[in-house]
Amino acid sequence: MLQQLLEAHQIPTRLVDLGVAPYFGMASPTALQVRLEDQQIALDLLSPIGREEEEDS
C-alpha cells in the first residue's frame, strides 16, 4: 500500500528482501527503498498529519 501511494506521486520504489533470519512468520520481511533525492518527499507523504507542527514546537 505504501508503495502504491509513492508510485501514485511518481516516486519510484523498490522492495528489498531483508532475509529470514530475524523473522519466523509466514513471509520474509521486506523494506521499501526510494532514491536519495526522493527520500524527503516520501517521508513527508508517509508521515502522520500534524508532524510538522510538533517539530516546530
Buried (B, 14 or more C-beta within 10 A) or exposed (E): EEBEEBEEEEBEBEEEEEEEEEEEEEEEEEEEEBEEEBEEBBEEBEEEEEEEEEEEE
